[in-house]
Amino acid sequence: MTSRRIRLVSVFAAGALLFAACSDSDDGGGSDTTASETTETTEAPSGAWAVSTEDCADPDAAVAPISGTLKVGTVVPLSGGTAALAFAPVAEGMKAYVDYANENNLIPGVTLELEIGDDQYNKDLTPTAVNDLLDGGVQAFTGIVGTDGNLAVRDTLNEECVPQIQVLSGSPSFKDAENYPWTTPQLAPYDVETKVYAKQLAEMFPEGVTVGLYHVNTEFGLAYADTLKEVAAEYGIEIVEEQTIEPTETAPPTAQLNALAASGAEAIVAVPLGSQCPTFMKEVANAKAANAGWDPKVFITNTCASPLILGVAGDAANGLYTSNFLEDIGDPAKATIPNIKTYLDYMTARGQGAIVTTAAAGWSTMEAAVAIFAQAAASEAGLTRASIIEAARSLEHVPMLGREGVVLKTNGASDQATAESLTVVQYNAAAKTFADVGSLISDFES
């Protein structure tokens, strides 16, 4: 494969992953599912969305048969500080599912090889990592972490017609089949997540609720803030205070929390970024202690809801509300659910029992990718780069670790978001588990 030079793109979004590493729910809807049944390989229906290869840099390569081995690439922060600590287990989860898929012959006649690049959670390094993987023969990418990194390589991967599936970001910018047909998202869109919180607040406060809005001043934070403002009246929400924080700010947001407390808001919807998450949680606890009688319901972006981040916050994270579409792998009560037991046993046998909560995000991401590869391989065209992206846009997949009722679905350009159903959950810092708050919310499925 010839060397590519991915051009750097100016990007402003700052989404993160950690979407499901600590999720909670029920049995996942597949309690009797065996290893050979976890990935469906049904052919896409006639008349399904089809990709054009006319504008590809190498149209013939886009439709060339892939046989024997499929080289899959991803880019994850493996070094560079806090991000590496959070995301390295996600990469291990991806590796584990690739081995699991190969051992169980989930794509008959095809062996998966996973190559992982390291961008240190720095969008300026993502193009180099992707270039290196392309030069090494990678034929499809899945699970690249973060909004900025994915945006930095999206143009070139689409020009090269290399699938960029299961993007680990909820930014609505990745729902753009017209301009970027070779890119599909994995996470629930941030606007859907916000609407789920609004619906839950309306159920908690049927007479209406005052809300304080706190968010990082980036495209990531604004995706939540703008959506909440858009739907506030519909759900009886009055936004009485809005405070922001810059993405590079590391100091505790004391002034912002003082303003939120002074507003008397009955609830807070919070969208901090990365290491700002535990700092925000601790500052909320401080503000509550300093303002007797003020005890707002705090809803926080599920990008903050990883065991590592919540562990850093300690007791300050207790009682927080967030959301997820996967099971709470860290809850001992879930360990006997067949699909979860399969996962836990497999990871433990690999000597990775200590990282099962965070690794679950990588396992589930790669599981969805393998379902796509298997569907592509079973199609009339067989396994090609083009059939992979077509399968990614015509998916119906029940994840092993998903909560009951969750189906990951796409339908061409009309339904581009893979996950759009979430359950609101509340964190118990002492038990380090999540309790369901209500049932799965599927109102915002496309």
N, C-alpha and C positions, 0 to 999 in steps of 0.2 A: 504494500500500500504506500502510495506516495505521501510525502510529508505535507501536512496541512498547516496553515498559519491562521489560527482563529483570531480575528480582530477583537480588540478590547472594546466593550460597549459601556457607555456611561449609564449606570443604573442607580436607582435610589431606594428600591425596596429592601427590606432587611428581615424577611421572614426566616423562621427557623424550623427545625423538625421537632423532634421529641414529641411527636403527636400522639403516639400510642404506647409508648414504652411503659406507661403506668396506668393504662385505661382500666375501666371497670365494666362489668355487665353480667349477663346471664350465660347460658350454655353455648351460645354461638350457632345454634340452629343446625348443628351437624354432629350430634353426640354419637351417632353410630357410624360416622364416616371413617373409612379405612384409609391407609396411606395411599393406595392406588386410586381412591376416589376423590381426594382432596383437590385435584386440579382437573377441571372439566376440559375436554378437548373437542367440543362440538364445533362444527364448521359454521362460519358466519352465514346468515341467511341470504338468499338471492336478493339482489337489489340493495345490499348494504352499502354504506359509504365506501368509496374507492379513492385512493390517492393518485394524483397525477405525477408521473415521473419525467415529463417532458422537459422541465426546467432544472433537473438534477445536474450536478457537475458531471456525473457519469451515469446516464440513464440505464445502461446495461447492468452496471453493478447493483443498482437498486432492485432489479428483478432477478438477479442471478441466484440460482439455487444454493442454499446453504445445507451442506450435508456433513454428517460425521460429528463435527464439533461446532458449537455456536459460542463465539467469544463475546462475553458480556462485560461492559465496563461500567464503573461508577466512580464518583469522586466524593470523598468524605474527609472531614478534618481528622487526621490521624496524629498531628503534631501541632505545636503552637500554643499550648496552654489550655485554658478552661474548656474551649470548644472540643478539643481532642478528648478530654476526659468524658465529656458527655456523649460524643458521637462514635468513638472507637468501638464501643459495644454494639452499636447499630451495624457497623461493618461486619462484626463477628456474626451477628444474626443473619446477614445476607449470605456470608460464606456457609453457614450451617445449612440454610435452606437449599443452596446449590448442591451441597453434598447429599442432602436428603432426597432431592429430586433425582439426582443421578442414581443413587442407590435403589430407588423405587421405580426407575425407568418411567418417569412421568412424561417424558417426551421420547417415545419409542424411536430407537435408532440414533438419537442425538445426545451427545455428551456436552454438558455446559461447562464452560471455563469462565471464572470470574476474575477480572483484573481490577484492582482498586487503586485509584490515584489519590494523592493527598494535596489539598489546596489550603490547609491550615485555616479554613473558614475565611479565606481572603479571596474576593472575587477577581483580583488581579492575577492570582495564581491558578485559577480554574482553567483558563484557556491552555496554559502550558500542560497541565495535567491531562486534559482531554486530548490535546495534540499527541502527547506521548502514547496514549492508549490507542488512538487511531492508527498511529504509525506502527503499533504493535499488532494490528489486525483486528481490533475490536469492531464488531458488526452492529452492535446496538448498545445503548446506554439506558440504565434504569437507576432510579433512586439517588440521583445527584442531589446533594444536600443544599438547601437554602435558596432563597429567591435571587439574590444577587449573582451567585455563581451560575445558576441556570440561565439567567438572562445574558450573562457574559458569553455564553457559548451557543445560545439558541439560534442566532442568525446563521452561523456557519454549519451547525448540524443540519439545519433545514436546507441550506444550499447544497450540502453534500448528500442530503437525503439519507441520513443515518438516524434511526429512531431514537428519540429522547423521551422515553416513557416513564410513567410513575414519578414525575418530578416531585421532590419532597418540599413543596411549598403550597400554601393555600391562596397565593396571590391570584386574583381574578385575571391577571394579564396572561396566564397560561391557558385560558379558555379562548383560543383564537385560531380555530381550524382554518380559517380563510387565509390568514397571513403566515401561520406557522403550522402547517398540517402534520409535520413530523414530531410535534411536541404534545404530550398529554400529561395532566397533573394526577397526583395520587391523593393528596390531602383534601379534606373538606375545605371548600373555599371559605375565606375569612368572612365574607359577607353572610354566608349561610350560618357559620358559627355564631355570628353576632345576632342574627334573627332568632336562633335557638335560645340564646340568653334572654332576648327580649320577650319571647313567648313564655319562658320560665318565670320571669319577673312578673308578667301579667297574671300568672297563676298564683304566685306568692302574694301579690298585692292587687287583688281584683278591683279595689277602689282607686287605683292609681298609685304611682311611686315616683319619688324624687330621686334622681340619679346623678352622681358625680362621675365624670368621664376623665380618665387619665390614660395618656397614650404617648408612645415614642413619636417624635416628629419626623416620620418617614412615610413612604408609601404604605409600608406594612401597617403602621399604626393608624394611618388615615383610612385604610380600607375598613377597619372596624368602626372608627369614629364617624365616618360619613354614612355608613349603613345604619348605625344606631340613630343618628339624627333623622335619617330618611324614614325610619319606621316608628319613631318614638310616639307620635300621636296615635298611631294604630293600636299600640299596646299600652296606652295610658301612662307613658313615661314622660316625665318632665325633667329635662337636663338642666340642673340648677348650677352646675359649675363644670368647667373644663380646664384641665391642667395638662401640660405637655412636658416632655423631657427630651433633650437632644440625644441622638444615638451614641455619641461619644462620652456622655456624662456618666461619671462613676460615683459621684457623691450621693449620699442619701437624699431623697426628694422631700426634705423636711418642709420647705415652704409650700410645696404643692399639696402635701397632706394636711398641712395647717389650713389651707384654703378649702380643701374638700371637707374637713371637719367643721369649719366655720359655716359652710353651706347647710349643714345638717342633713346632707343627703342620706336617704334610707338605704341606698345601695350604691356600689361603685362598680363600674365596668372598666377593667384595667388591661392595658396592653403595653407592658414594659418589654424590653428586649434583652435576651441572653442573661448576662450577669446582673442586669438591673432587676431581674425577677425576684431573687431572694432579698435584695436591698429594699425593694418596694414592700414586700411582705413584712419585713421587720419594721419598716417605718409606719405601716398601717397599725401594727401592734402598739407602737409608741404613741401614735396619735389617739388611739382608743384609750390608752391609759391616761393621757393628759386631758381628755375631754369626757368627763363622767356622763354616762347615759348615751353616748354615741357608739352605736354598735351596728354599723351597716353590713348588709349582705355584700360580700365581695366576690365578683365574678372575674376570673383572670383567664387570659388567652391560654388555650391548651398547649401552645408552644412553650409555656413556662412549666407545664405539669409533668416534668420528668422526676423520677425518684431522686436523682442527684440534686437537682435544683431545689426541690421541696425539702430534701434532707438538709441542705445548707441553711434554709430558712428555719428549720426546727419547729418549735411550738408556734412560731409566728404564722406558719402555713395552715394551722389547724382551722378547719371550718370553711376554707376557701371552696368556691364553686368553680368547676371547669367542665369540660366535656370530652367525650371520646366515642369511638365506634368499635373499639376492641375491648376484650375482657381485661379485668384487673389481674394480671399474671402474678402480682405480689400478694394476692389474697389467698391464704391457705385454704379457705373454704372452696376455692375454685379448682384446687389441685386434682381432684378426682374426676372432673369433667373430661371425657375421653380425649377430645382433641387437645385440650390443655395438657393432659397427662402425657400424651404423645410428645408434645413439644418439650415439656419439662424433662421427661426421661431422656429424650434425645440430647438435649443440651447438657444434662448432668453426665451422661455417658461420655461426652466430649471433654469433660472437666471444666465446663463453663456454667455450672449451676449458680455461681455467684453473680452472673450478669443477666439472668433470664428476663428480668423486668425490662431493662433497657434494650436488650438484644431483640425483644419481641417486635420492635418497630422494624428492624432490618429483616427479620424473618418474614413478616407479613408483607413488606414491600416486595421482596423477592418472590414470595409465593404468588402474588398477583402478576408479576412479570412472567413467571413460568406458566401460569394459566394462559397468558397472552401468547407466549411462544408455542405452547402446545396447540392452541387453537389455530395459529398460523400454520403450523406443520400439518395439521389435519385438513387444511383448506385445499381447494382444487389447485391452486397455484403452488402449494407446498411451501416450505419455509424459505422466505426471502425477506429482505429488509422491508419491501413494500407490503408483504402480507403481514409482517409483524405490526406495522403501524395501523393497518386496516383492522387487525384483530384488537388492537388497543382501543380503537374507536367503535368496537362492536363487542363489548365485553359484558358478561353476566357471570359473576364469580362470588361464591360464598367463602369468606376467609376462615381458615381454621380457628383463629383466635378471635373472631368477630363475635359481638354480642348478638343475641337472638334477634332475628329479623333483618340484620344487615346484609345487603347484597350490593357488591360493587358493580355498578352498571354504567355503560356509556352507550351512546347512540349517535354516531357520526357527529355532525356539527350542531345537532339539536340538543344533545345532552353530553357535554364534554367533561363534566366533573365526575370523577370516579366514585367519590364518597360524598354523600349529601345527607345522611341520616346520623344523628348524634343523640346521645343521652347525657343530660346534665348529671354530674357526679359531685359529691362533696368529700373533701379530704379529711381523714382522721390522722393527725400527726403522731399520736401515740401508737396506733396500730400500723401506721404506714399503709393504709388501704383506703379505698374509695367506696362510698355508699351511693347507690342509685338515688336520684331525686326525680321521681316520676318515671315515665317509660320512654322508649326510643321515640325521638321526634323525627318524623319523616315528611313533615309538611312541605319542606322546601326541595324535595326531589324534583328534578327537571322532568 
